[in-house]
Amino acid sequence: MNILFICSKNKWRSRTAETIFRNSNSHEVKSAGTDEDAQVRVNAKLINWADIIFAMETKHREMIQQKFSPSKKIIVLHIPDDYQYMDPELIQSIRTAITPYIDDFEAKSEPF
């Protein structure tokens, strides 16, 4: 399964999610941002690649729906922009938020 995490700048939240799940044996994971100056900007290719999309906030889902009109479900995790990259509280919030949707995710706390 291809999983895409979206936040604003692809700097802290979505990058953290990608990092902690990138070594999963059962899923491919990428991340992107919605802002013009995002490190990796969300685009049609990424949207088409993804089987499931997790947006950190409702505004991210709305932007994706308006710009790309994807037929796939976009799940909002409701994780505010209150954390730095790899913040332990952010890691726990992400794990907790995606568990109802993907319970076989192998989350690695270490970035490498």
MIKOLFI-410006 format. One record per residue: residue number from 0; x, y, z of N, C-alpha, C, O in turn. Coordinates in nm, 3 decimals, decimal comma. Layout:
<rs>
<r num="NUM" n_px="X" n_py="Y" n_pz="Z" ca_px="X" ca_py="Y" ca_pz="Z" c_px="X" c_py="Y" c_pz="Z" o_px="X" o_py="Y" o_pz="Z"/>
...
</rs>
This chain:
<rs>
<r num="0" n_px="0,085" n_py="-0,118" n_pz="0,000" ca_px="0,000" ca_py="0,000" ca_pz="0,000" c_px="0,089" c_py="0,124" c_pz="0,000" o_px="0,187" o_py="0,130" o_pz="0,074"/>
<r num="1" n_px="0,054" n_py="0,221" n_pz="-0,082" ca_px="0,126" ca_py="0,348" ca_pz="-0,090" c_px="0,055" c_py="0,452" c_pz="-0,005" o_px="-0,063" o_py="0,480" o_pz="-0,025"/>
<r num="2" n_px="0,128" n_py="0,509" n_pz="0,089" ca_px="0,070" ca_py="0,603" ca_pz="0,185" c_px="0,140" c_py="0,738" c_pz="0,172" o_px="0,263" o_py="0,746" o_pz="0,172"/>
<r num="3" n_px="0,058" n_py="0,844" n_pz="0,162" ca_px="0,109" ca_py="0,979" ca_pz="0,150" c_px="0,065" c_py="1,062" c_pz="0,270" o_px="-0,054" o_py="1,067" o_pz="0,302"/>
<r num="4" n_px="0,161" n_py="1,125" n_pz="0,337" ca_px="0,134" ca_py="1,216" ca_pz="0,449" c_px="0,150" c_py="1,359" c_pz="0,400" o_px="0,247" o_py="1,391" o_pz="0,331"/>
<r num="5" n_px="0,053" n_py="1,444" n_pz="0,435" ca_px="0,053" ca_py="1,583" ca_pz="0,390" c_px="0,044" c_py="1,679" c_pz="0,509" o_px="-0,036" o_py="1,660" o_pz="0,600"/>
<r num="6" n_px="0,129" n_py="1,782" n_pz="0,506" ca_px="0,115" ca_py="1,895" ca_pz="0,599" c_px="0,140" c_py="2,022" c_pz="0,517" o_px="0,125" o_py="2,020" o_pz="0,395"/>
<r num="7" n_px="0,176" n_py="2,129" n_pz="0,581" ca_px="0,193" ca_py="2,255" ca_pz="0,509" c_px="0,327" c_py="2,266" c_pz="0,436" o_px="0,330" o_py="2,285" o_pz="0,314"/>
<r num="8" n_px="0,436" n_py="2,254" n_pz="0,509" ca_px="0,567" ca_py="2,279" ca_pz="0,451" c_px="0,651" c_py="2,153" c_pz="0,431" o_px="0,762" o_py="2,161" o_pz="0,379"/>
<r num="9" n_px="0,597" n_py="2,037" n_pz="0,471" ca_px="0,672" ca_py="1,911" ca_pz="0,461" c_px="0,805" c_py="1,924" c_pz="0,534" o_px="0,909" o_py="1,877" o_pz="0,488"/>
<r num="10" n_px="0,797" n_py="1,989" n_pz="0,649" ca_px="0,919" ca_py="2,014" ca_pz="0,726" c_px="0,919" c_py="1,936" c_pz="0,857" o_px="1,022" o_py="1,880" o_pz="0,896"/>
<r num="11" n_px="0,805" n_py="1,932" n_pz="0,927" ca_px="0,802" ca_py="1,868" ca_pz="1,058" c_px="0,705" c_py="1,752" c_pz="1,065" o_px="0,748" o_py="1,638" o_pz="1,087"/>
<r num="12" n_px="0,576" n_py="1,776" n_pz="1,048" ca_px="0,476" ca_py="1,671" ca_pz="1,072" c_px="0,479" c_py="1,560" c_pz="0,968" o_px="0,498" o_py="1,443" o_pz="1,003"/>
<r num="13" n_px="0,462" n_py="1,594" n_pz="0,842" ca_px="0,458" ca_py="1,489" ca_pz="0,740" c_px="0,594" c_py="1,423" c_pz="0,722" o_px="0,602" o_py="1,303" o_pz="0,694"/>
<r num="14" n_px="0,701" n_py="1,499" n_pz="0,737" ca_px="0,836" ca_py="1,440" ca_pz="0,729" c_px="0,860" c_py="1,344" c_pz="0,844" o_px="0,922" o_py="1,239" o_pz="0,826"/>
<r num="15" n_px="0,811" n_py="1,379" n_pz="0,963" ca_px="0,823" ca_py="1,288" ca_pz="1,077" c_px="0,749" c_py="1,159" c_pz="1,048" o_px="0,802" o_py="1,050" o_pz="1,071"/>
<r num="16" n_px="0,627" n_py="1,169" n_pz="0,998" ca_px="0,549" ca_py="1,049" ca_pz="0,965" c_px="0,623" c_py="0,963" c_pz="0,863" o_px="0,632" o_py="0,841" o_pz="0,878"/>
<r num="17" n_px="0,675" n_py="1,026" n_pz="0,759" ca_px="0,750" ca_py="0,949" ca_pz="0,658" c_px="0,870" c_py="0,881" c_pz="0,721" o_px="0,898" o_py="0,764" o_pz="0,693"/>
<r num="18" n_px="0,942" n_py="0,952" n_pz="0,805" ca_px="1,062" ca_py="0,896" ca_pz="0,867" c_px="1,030" c_py="0,776" c_pz="0,956" o_px="1,098" o_py="0,674" o_pz="0,948"/>
<r num="19" n_px="0,928" n_py="0,788" n_pz="1,039" ca_px="0,902" ca_py="0,678" ca_pz="1,133" c_px="0,842" c_py="0,555" c_pz="1,066" o_px="0,848" o_py="0,446" o_pz="1,121"/>
<r num="20" n_px="0,785" n_py="0,572" n_pz="0,947" ca_px="0,724" ca_py="0,458" ca_pz="0,879" c_px="0,798" c_py="0,414" c_pz="0,753" o_px="0,755" o_py="0,319" o_pz="0,687"/>
<r num="21" n_px="0,908" n_py="0,479" n_pz="0,720" ca_px="0,973" ca_py="0,449" ca_pz="0,592" c_px="1,035" c_py="0,310" c_pz="0,584" o_px="1,061" o_py="0,260" o_pz="0,475"/>
<r num="22" n_px="1,060" n_py="0,246" n_pz="0,696" ca_px="1,118" ca_py="0,112" ca_pz="0,695" c_px="1,014" c_py="0,002" c_pz="0,706" o_px="1,047" o_py="-0,113" o_pz="0,736"/>
<r num="23" n_px="0,889" n_py="0,035" n_pz="0,683" ca_px="0,782" ca_py="-0,063" ca_pz="0,689" c_px="0,802" c_py="-0,167" c_pz="0,579" o_px="0,838" o_py="-0,134" o_pz="0,466"/>
<r num="24" n_px="0,778" n_py="-0,293" n_pz="0,613" ca_px="0,788" ca_py="-0,400" ca_pz="0,514" c_px="0,662" c_py="-0,414" c_pz="0,430" o_px="0,664" o_py="-0,479" o_pz="0,326"/>
<r num="25" n_px="0,553" n_py="-0,354" n_pz="0,475" ca_px="0,426" ca_py="-0,375" ca_pz="0,407" c_px="0,371" c_py="-0,250" c_pz="0,336" o_px="0,269" o_py="-0,258" o_pz="0,268"/>
<r num="26" n_px="0,438" n_py="-0,135" n_pz="0,351" ca_px="0,388" ca_py="-0,011" ca_pz="0,292" c_px="0,501" c_py="0,073" c_pz="0,236" o_px="0,613" o_py="0,070" o_pz="0,287"/>
<r num="27" n_px="0,471" n_py="0,147" n_pz="0,131" ca_px="0,560" ca_py="0,251" ca_pz="0,080" c_px="0,505" c_py="0,383" c_pz="0,132" o_px="0,384" o_py="0,404" o_pz="0,133"/>
<r num="28" n_px="0,593" n_py="0,472" n_pz="0,176" ca_px="0,550" ca_py="0,597" ca_pz="0,239" c_px="0,624" c_py="0,715" c_pz="0,178" o_px="0,745" o_py="0,709" o_pz="0,156"/>
<r num="29" n_px="0,548" n_py="0,822" n_pz="0,152" ca_px="0,606" ca_py="0,949" ca_pz="0,107" c_px="0,536" c_py="1,061" c_pz="0,181" o_px="0,433" o_py="1,040" o_pz="0,245"/>
<r num="30" n_px="0,593" n_py="1,181" n_pz="0,173" ca_px="0,531" ca_py="1,297" ca_pz="0,236" c_px="0,548" c_py="1,418" c_pz="0,146" o_px="0,636" o_py="1,424" o_pz="0,060"/>
<r num="31" n_px="0,461" n_py="1,515" n_pz="0,168" ca_px="0,464" ca_py="1,639" ca_pz="0,089" c_px="0,393" c_py="1,749" c_pz="0,165" o_px="0,328" o_py="1,725" o_pz="0,267"/>
<r num="32" n_px="0,406" n_py="1,870" n_pz="0,114" ca_px="0,341" ca_py="1,985" ca_pz="0,175" c_px="0,253" c_py="2,058" c_pz="0,075" o_px="0,268" o_py="2,042" o_pz="-0,046"/>
<r num="33" n_px="0,162" n_py="2,137" n_pz="0,126" ca_px="0,069" ca_py="2,212" ca_pz="0,042" c_px="0,117" c_py="2,353" c_pz="0,010" o_px="0,069" o_py="2,413" o_pz="-0,087"/>
<r num="34" n_px="0,209" n_py="2,407" n_pz="0,088" ca_px="0,254" ca_py="2,545" ca_pz="0,068" c_px="0,349" c_py="2,556" c_pz="-0,053" o_px="0,414" o_py="2,459" o_pz="-0,092"/>
<r num="35" n_px="0,354" n_py="2,675" n_pz="-0,109" ca_px="0,443" ca_py="2,703" ca_pz="-0,222" c_px="0,588" c_py="2,671" c_pz="-0,190" o_px="0,662" o_py="2,624" o_pz="-0,276"/>
<r num="36" n_px="0,628" n_py="2,697" n_pz="-0,065" ca_px="0,768" ca_py="2,677" ca_pz="-0,027" c_px="0,791" c_py="2,545" c_pz="0,048" o_px="0,889" o_py="2,533" o_pz="0,123"/>
<r num="37" n_px="0,705" n_py="2,448" n_pz="0,029" ca_px="0,722" ca_py="2,317" ca_pz="0,092" c_px="0,848" c_py="2,249" c_pz="0,038" o_px="0,886" o_py="2,269" o_pz="-0,077"/>
<r num="38" n_px="0,912" n_py="2,169" n_pz="0,123" ca_px="1,033" ca_py="2,099" ca_pz="0,080" c_px="1,003" c_py="2,006" c_pz="-0,037" o_px="1,077" o_py="2,004" o_pz="-0,136"/>
<r num="39" n_px="0,894" n_py="1,930" n_pz="-0,027" ca_px="0,841" ca_py="1,852" ca_pz="-0,139" c_px="0,697" c_py="1,896" c_pz="-0,152" o_px="0,618" o_py="1,879" o_pz="-0,059"/>
<r num="40" n_px="0,661" n_py="1,953" n_pz="-0,265" ca_px="0,526" ca_py="2,006" ca_pz="-0,284" c_px="0,433" c_py="1,897" c_pz="-0,338" o_px="0,470" o_py="1,824" o_pz="-0,430"/>
<r num="41" n_px="0,316" n_py="1,888" n_pz="-0,281" ca_px="0,219" ca_py="1,789" ca_pz="-0,328" c_px="0,186" c_py="1,817" c_pz="-0,474" o_px="0,170" o_py="1,932" o_pz="-0,514"/>
<r num="42" n_px="0,175" n_py="1,710" n_pz="-0,552" ca_px="0,146" ca_py="1,724" ca_pz="-0,694" c_px="0,060" c_py="1,607" c_pz="-0,740" o_px="0,037" o_py="1,512" o_pz="-0,664"/>
<r num="43" n_px="0,013" n_py="1,614" n_pz="-0,862" ca_px="-0,077" ca_py="1,510" ca_pz="-0,915" c_px="-0,011" c_py="1,373" c_pz="-0,916" o_px="-0,078" o_py="1,273" o_pz="-0,891"/>
<r num="44" n_px="0,117" n_py="1,368" n_pz="-0,945" ca_px="0,188" ca_py="1,240" ca_pz="-0,948" c_px="0,185" c_py="1,173" c_pz="-0,810" o_px="0,160" o_py="1,053" o_pz="-0,801"/>
<r num="45" n_px="0,209" n_py="1,249" n_pz="-0,705" ca_px="0,204" ca_py="1,193" ca_pz="-0,570" c_px="0,063" c_py="1,150" c_pz="-0,532" o_px="0,043" o_py="1,045" o_pz="-0,472"/>
<r num="46" n_px="-0,035" n_py="1,233" n_pz="-0,568" ca_px="-0,175" ca_py="1,199" ca_pz="-0,538" c_px="-0,213" c_py="1,069" c_pz="-0,608" o_px="-0,277" o_py="0,983" o_pz="-0,548"/>
<r num="47" n_px="-0,176" n_py="1,055" n_pz="-0,734" ca_px="-0,207" ca_py="0,933" ca_pz="-0,809" c_px="-0,132" c_py="0,812" c_pz="-0,755" o_px="-0,186" o_py="0,701" o_pz="-0,757"/>
<r num="48" n_px="-0,011" n_py="0,832" n_pz="-0,707" ca_px="0,070" ca_py="0,724" ca_pz="-0,651" c_px="0,007" c_py="0,667" c_pz="-0,524" o_px="0,011" o_py="0,546" o_pz="-0,501"/>
<r num="49" n_px="-0,051" n_py="0,753" n_pz="-0,443" ca_px="-0,101" ca_py="0,713" ca_pz="-0,311" c_px="-0,227" c_py="0,628" c_pz="-0,318" o_px="-0,318" o_py="0,654" o_pz="-0,397"/>
<r num="50" n_px="-0,230" n_py="0,526" n_pz="-0,234" ca_px="-0,353" ca_py="0,448" ca_pz="-0,213" c_px="-0,437" c_py="0,511" c_pz="-0,103" o_px="-0,560" o_py="0,503" o_pz="-0,105"/>
<r num="51" n_px="-0,369" n_py="0,574" n_pz="-0,009" ca_px="-0,436" ca_py="0,642" ca_pz="0,102" c_px="-0,358" c_py="0,769" c_pz="0,135" o_px="-0,235" o_py="0,770" o_pz="0,130"/>
<r num="52" n_px="-0,430" n_py="0,874" n_pz="0,168" ca_px="-0,368" ca_py="1,003" ca_pz="0,198" c_px="-0,409" c_py="1,045" c_pz="0,339" o_px="-0,527" o_py="1,047" o_pz="0,373"/>
<r num="53" n_px="-0,309" n_py="1,079" n_pz="0,419" ca_px="-0,333" ca_py="1,132" ca_pz="0,553" c_px="-0,293" c_py="1,279" c_pz="0,553" o_px="-0,177" o_py="1,312" o_pz="0,529"/>
<r num="54" n_px="-0,388" n_py="1,366" n_pz="0,581" ca_px="-0,362" ca_py="1,510" ca_pz="0,593" c_px="-0,357" c_py="1,545" c_pz="0,741" o_px="-0,436" o_py="1,494" o_pz="0,820"/>
<r num="55" n_px="-0,266" n_py="1,631" n_pz="0,777" ca_px="-0,252" ca_py="1,668" ca_pz="0,918" c_px="-0,368" c_py="1,756" c_pz="0,965" o_px="-0,408" o_py="1,747" o_pz="1,081"/>
<r num="56" n_px="-0,421" n_py="1,841" n_pz="0,876" ca_px="-0,530" ca_py="1,931" ca_pz="0,914" c_px="-0,636" c_py="1,935" c_pz="0,803" o_px="-0,609" o_py="1,896" o_pz="0,689"/>
<r num="57" n_px="-0,753" n_py="1,980" n_pz="0,839" ca_px="-0,864" ca_py="1,991" ca_pz="0,743" c_px="-0,827" c_py="2,079" c_pz="0,625" o_px="-0,864" o_py="2,049" o_pz="0,512"/>
<r num="58" n_px="-0,753" n_py="2,188" n_pz="0,649" ca_px="-0,715" ca_py="2,278" ca_pz="0,540" c_px="-0,631" c_py="2,208" c_pz="0,434" o_px="-0,637" o_py="2,244" o_pz="0,317"/>
<r num="59" n_px="-0,553" n_py="2,108" n_pz="0,474" ca_px="-0,473" ca_py="2,033" ca_pz="0,378" c_px="-0,562" c_py="1,946" c_pz="0,290" o_px="-0,543" o_py="1,939" o_pz="0,168"/>
<r num="60" n_px="-0,659" n_py="1,881" n_pz="0,351" ca_px="-0,754" ca_py="1,800" ca_pz="0,273" c_px="-0,830" c_py="1,887" c_pz="0,174" o_px="-0,846" o_py="1,851" o_pz="0,058"/>
<r num="61" n_px="-0,877" n_py="2,002" n_pz="0,221" ca_px="-0,954" ca_py="2,091" ca_pz="0,134" c_px="-0,872" c_py="2,139" c_pz="0,015" o_px="-0,922" o_py="2,145" o_pz="-0,097"/>
<r num="62" n_px="-0,747" n_py="2,172" n_pz="0,038" ca_px="-0,660" ca_py="2,218" ca_pz="-0,071" c_px="-0,642" c_py="2,107" c_pz="-0,174" o_px="-0,650" o_py="2,131" o_pz="-0,294"/>
<r num="63" n_px="-0,617" n_py="1,985" n_pz="-0,127" ca_px="-0,598" ca_py="1,872" ca_pz="-0,218" c_px="-0,725" c_py="1,844" c_pz="-0,297" o_px="-0,720" o_py="1,820" o_pz="-0,418"/>
<r num="64" n_px="-0,839" n_py="1,848" n_pz="-0,230" ca_px="-0,966" ca_py="1,823" ca_pz="-0,298" c_px="-0,994" c_py="1,929" c_pz="-0,405" o_px="-1,040" o_py="1,897" o_pz="-0,514"/>
<r num="65" n_px="-0,966" n_py="2,055" n_pz="-0,373" ca_px="-0,990" ca_py="2,164" ca_pz="-0,468" c_px="-0,897" c_py="2,158" c_pz="-0,588" o_px="-0,940" o_py="2,177" o_pz="-0,702"/>
<r num="66" n_px="-0,772" n_py="2,130" n_pz="-0,563" ca_px="-0,672" ca_py="2,136" ca_pz="-0,670" c_px="-0,666" c_py="2,009" c_pz="-0,754" o_px="-0,644" o_py="2,015" o_pz="-0,875"/>
<r num="67" n_px="-0,685" n_py="1,892" n_pz="-0,690" ca_px="-0,664" ca_py="1,765" ca_pz="-0,760" c_px="-0,790" c_py="1,680" c_pz="-0,778" o_px="-0,791" o_py="1,590" o_pz="-0,861"/>
<r num="68" n_px="-0,895" n_py="1,706" n_pz="-0,702" ca_px="-1,019" ca_py="1,628" ca_pz="-0,707" c_px="-0,994" c_py="1,478" c_pz="-0,707" o_px="-1,043" o_py="1,407" o_pz="-0,794"/>
<r num="69" n_px="-0,917" n_py="1,429" n_pz="-0,610" ca_px="-0,887" ca_py="1,285" ca_pz="-0,610" c_px="-1,010" c_py="1,201" c_pz="-0,577" o_px="-1,099" o_py="1,245" o_pz="-0,504"/>
<r num="70" n_px="-1,014" n_py="1,083" n_pz="-0,631" ca_px="-1,126" ca_py="0,992" ca_pz="-0,604" c_px="-1,102" c_py="0,912" c_pz="-0,477" o_px="-1,193" o_py="0,845" o_pz="-0,428"/>
<r num="71" n_px="-0,982" n_py="0,917" n_pz="-0,425" ca_px="-0,949" ca_py="0,841" ca_pz="-0,304" c_px="-0,980" c_py="0,920" c_pz="-0,178" o_px="-0,990" o_py="1,043" o_pz="-0,180"/>
<r num="72" n_px="-0,993" n_py="0,848" n_pz="-0,070" ca_px="-1,025" ca_py="0,909" ca_pz="0,059" c_px="-0,903" c_py="0,980" c_pz="0,116" o_px="-0,791" o_py="0,930" o_pz="0,108"/>
<r num="73" n_px="-0,927" n_py="1,097" n_pz="0,174" ca_px="-0,823" ca_py="1,172" ca_pz="0,243" c_px="-0,865" c_py="1,179" c_pz="0,389" o_px="-0,969" o_py="1,235" o_pz="0,423"/>
<r num="74" n_px="-0,783" n_py="1,123" n_pz="0,474" ca_px="-0,814" ca_py="1,117" ca_pz="0,617" c_px="-0,741" c_py="1,229" c_pz="0,689" o_px="-0,620" o_py="1,243" o_pz="0,675"/>
<r num="75" n_px="-0,815" n_py="1,308" n_pz="0,765" ca_px="-0,756" ca_py="1,417" ca_pz="0,842" c_px="-0,719" c_py="1,363" c_pz="0,981" o_px="-0,802" o_py="1,307" o_pz="1,051"/>
<r num="76" n_px="-0,593" n_py="1,382" n_pz="1,019" ca_px="-0,543" ca_py="1,333" ca_pz="1,147" c_px="-0,561" c_py="1,432" c_pz="1,261" o_px="-0,549" o_py="1,395" o_pz="1,378"/>
<r num="77" n_px="-0,591" n_py="1,557" n_pz="1,230" ca_px="-0,612" ca_py="1,662" ca_pz="1,331" c_px="-0,490" c_py="1,679" c_pz="1,422" o_px="-0,503" o_py="1,683" o_pz="1,544"/>
<r num="78" n_px="-0,374" n_py="1,688" n_pz="1,360" ca_px="-0,249" ca_py="1,710" ca_pz="1,434" c_px="-0,203" c_py="1,852" c_pz="1,402" o_px="-0,165" o_py="1,882" o_pz="1,289"/>
<r num="79" n_px="-0,207" n_py="1,941" n_pz="1,503" ca_px="-0,171" ca_py="2,081" ca_pz="1,479" c_px="-0,022" c_py="2,100" c_pz="1,457" o_px="0,059" o_py="2,011" o_pz="1,488"/>
<r num="80" n_px="0,013" n_py="2,215" n_pz="1,404" ca_px="0,153" ca_py="2,249" ca_pz="1,375" c_px="0,221" c_py="2,302" c_pz="1,502" o_px="0,264" o_py="2,417" o_pz="1,507"/>
<r num="81" n_px="0,229" n_py="2,216" n_pz="1,602" ca_px="0,283" ca_py="2,255" ca_pz="1,733" c_px="0,412" c_py="2,181" c_pz="1,767" o_px="0,459" o_py="2,189" o_pz="1,881"/>
<r num="82" n_px="0,471" n_py="2,110" n_pz="1,672" ca_px="0,583" ca_py="2,022" ca_pz="1,702" c_px="0,700" c_py="2,046" c_pz="1,608" o_px="0,684" o_py="2,102" o_pz="1,499"/>
<r num="83" n_px="0,817" n_py="2,004" n_pz="1,653" ca_px="0,937" ca_py="2,004" ca_pz="1,571" c_px="0,952" c_py="1,864" c_pz="1,510" o_px="0,885" o_py="1,770" o_pz="1,551"/>
<r num="84" n_px="1,039" n_py="1,852" n_pz="1,413" ca_px="1,068" ca_py="1,725" ca_pz="1,349" c_px="1,112" c_py="1,621" c_pz="1,452" o_px="1,200" o_py="1,647" o_pz="1,534"/>
<r num="85" n_px="1,050" n_py="1,505" n_pz="1,449" ca_px="1,078" ca_py="1,389" ca_pz="1,533" c_px="1,052" c_py="1,414" c_pz="1,682" o_px="1,109" o_py="1,344" o_pz="1,766"/>
<r num="86" n_px="0,970" n_py="1,510" n_pz="1,716" ca_px="0,928" ca_py="1,533" ca_pz="1,855" c_px="0,859" c_py="1,405" c_pz="1,904" o_px="0,769" o_py="1,354" o_pz="1,837"/>
<r num="87" n_px="0,899" n_py="1,352" n_pz="2,019" ca_px="0,839" ca_py="1,228" ca_pz="2,069" c_px="0,686" c_py="1,236" c_pz="2,083" o_px="0,616" o_py="1,137" o_pz="2,058"/>
<r num="88" n_px="0,635" n_py="1,350" n_pz="2,122" ca_px="0,489" ca_py="1,367" ca_pz="2,133" c_px="0,423" c_py="1,363" c_pz="1,995" o_px="0,313" o_py="1,310" o_pz="1,980"/>
<r num="89" n_px="0,489" n_py="1,420" n_pz="1,895" ca_px="0,438" ca_py="1,415" ca_pz="1,758" c_px="0,437" c_py="1,271" c_pz="1,708" o_px="0,339" o_py="1,227" o_pz="1,648"/>
<r num="90" n_px="0,543" n_py="1,198" n_pz="1,732" ca_px="0,550" ca_py="1,058" ca_pz="1,691" c_px="0,434" c_py="0,979" c_pz="1,750" o_px="0,368" o_py="0,903" o_pz="1,680"/>
<r num="91" n_px="0,410" n_py="0,998" n_pz="1,879" ca_px="0,300" ca_py="0,927" ca_pz="1,944" c_px="0,164" c_py="0,970" c_pz="1,887" o_px="0,076" o_py="0,887" o_pz="1,866"/>
<r num="92" n_px="0,148" n_py="1,098" n_pz="1,861" ca_px="0,022" ca_py="1,147" ca_pz="1,803" c_px="-0,004" c_py="1,086" c_pz="1,666" o_px="-0,117" o_py="1,047" o_pz="1,635"/>
<r num="93" n_px="0,099" n_py="1,077" n_pz="1,585" ca_px="0,084" ca_py="1,019" ca_pz="1,451" c_px="0,048" c_py="0,871" c_pz="1,462" o_px="-0,045" o_py="0,824" o_pz="1,397"/>
<r num="94" n_px="0,121" n_py="0,798" n_pz="1,544" ca_px="0,093" ca_py="0,654" ca_pz="1,562" c_px="-0,051" c_py="0,632" c_pz="1,607" o_px="-0,122" o_py="0,547" o_pz="1,552"/>
<r num="95" n_px="-0,093" n_py="0,708" n_pz="1,705" ca_px="-0,229" ca_py="0,694" ca_pz="1,759" c_px="-0,333" c_py="0,729" c_pz="1,654" o_px="-0,435" o_py="0,660" o_pz="1,641"/>
<r num="96" n_px="-0,309" n_py="0,834" n_pz="1,578" ca_px="-0,408" ca_py="0,881" ca_pz="1,481" c_px="-0,427" c_py="0,785" c_pz="1,364" o_px="-0,538" o_py="0,773" o_pz="1,313"/>
<r num="97" n_px="-0,321" n_py="0,717" n_pz="1,321" ca_px="-0,337" ca_py="0,630" ca_pz="1,204" c_px="-0,377" c_py="0,487" c_pz="1,240" o_px="-0,418" o_py="0,410" o_pz="1,153"/>
<r num="98" n_px="-0,365" n_py="0,450" n_pz="1,366" ca_px="-0,396" ca_py="0,312" ca_pz="1,408" c_px="-0,535" c_py="0,265" c_pz="1,365" o_px="-0,547" o_py="0,151" o_pz="1,321"/>
<r num="99" n_px="-0,641" n_py="0,345" n_pz="1,375" ca_px="-0,772" ca_py="0,295" ca_pz="1,331" c_px="-0,778" c_py="0,263" c_pz="1,181" o_px="-0,866" o_py="0,190" o_pz="1,137"/>
<r num="100" n_px="-0,686" n_py="0,317" n_pz="1,104" ca_px="-0,688" ca_py="0,300" ca_pz="0,959" c_px="-0,589" c_py="0,196" c_pz="0,909" o_px="-0,616" o_py="0,123" o_pz="0,814"/>
<r num="101" n_px="-0,475" n_py="0,191" n_pz="0,974" ca_px="-0,370" ca_py="0,098" ca_pz="0,932" c_px="-0,307" c_py="0,040" c_pz="1,058" o_px="-0,216" o_py="0,098" o_pz="1,116"/>
<r num="102" n_px="-0,357" n_py="-0,076" n_pz="1,100" ca_px="-0,309" ca_py="-0,132" ca_pz="1,227" c_px="-0,185" c_py="-0,218" c_pz="1,212" o_px="-0,129" o_py="-0,261" o_pz="1,313"/>
<r num="103" n_px="-0,141" n_py="-0,244" n_pz="1,090" ca_px="-0,022" ca_py="-0,327" ca_pz="1,073" c_px="0,103" c_py="-0,247" c_pz="1,040" o_px="0,204" o_py="-0,303" o_pz="0,996"/>
<r num="104" n_px="0,097" n_py="-0,117" n_pz="1,062" ca_px="0,212" ca_py="-0,030" ca_pz="1,037" c_px="0,321" c_py="-0,059" c_pz="1,138" o_px="0,295" o_py="-0,069" o_pz="1,258"/>
<r num="105" n_px="0,441" n_py="-0,072" n_pz="1,089" ca_px="0,557" ca_py="-0,095" ca_pz="1,176" c_px="0,627" c_py="0,040" c_pz="1,196" o_px="0,702" o_py="0,085" o_pz="1,110"/>
<r num="106" n_px="0,603" n_py="0,103" n_pz="1,309" ca_px="0,661" ca_py="0,235" ca_pz="1,333" c_px="0,797" c_py="0,222" c_pz="1,400" o_px="0,811" o_py="0,156" o_pz="1,502"/>
<r num="107" n_px="0,893" n_py="0,285" n_pz="1,342" ca_px="1,028" ca_py="0,288" ca_pz="1,398" c_px="1,049" c_py="0,425" c_pz="1,461" o_px="1,029" o_py="0,527" o_pz="1,396"/>
<r num="108" n_px="1,089" n_py="0,426" n_pz="1,586" ca_px="1,115" ca_py="0,553" ca_pz="1,654" c_px="1,245" c_py="0,617" c_pz="1,608" o_px="1,260" o_py="0,739" o_pz="1,613"/>
<r num="109" n_px="1,337" n_py="0,536" n_pz="1,563" ca_px="1,466" ca_py="0,588" ca_pz="1,520" c_px="1,456" c_py="0,636" c_pz="1,375" o_px="1,394" o_py="0,569" o_pz="1,292"/>
<r num="110" n_px="1,516" n_py="0,749" n_pz="1,344" ca_px="1,507" ca_py="0,802" ca_pz="1,208" c_px="1,589" c_py="0,722" c_pz="1,107" o_px="1,573" o_py="0,741" o_pz="0,986"/>
<r num="111" n_px="1,677" n_py="0,633" n_pz="1,154" ca_px="1,761" ca_py="0,556" ca_pz="1,059" c_px="1,748" c_py="0,409" c_pz="1,085" o_px="1,810" o_py="0,328" o_pz="1,017"/>
</rs>
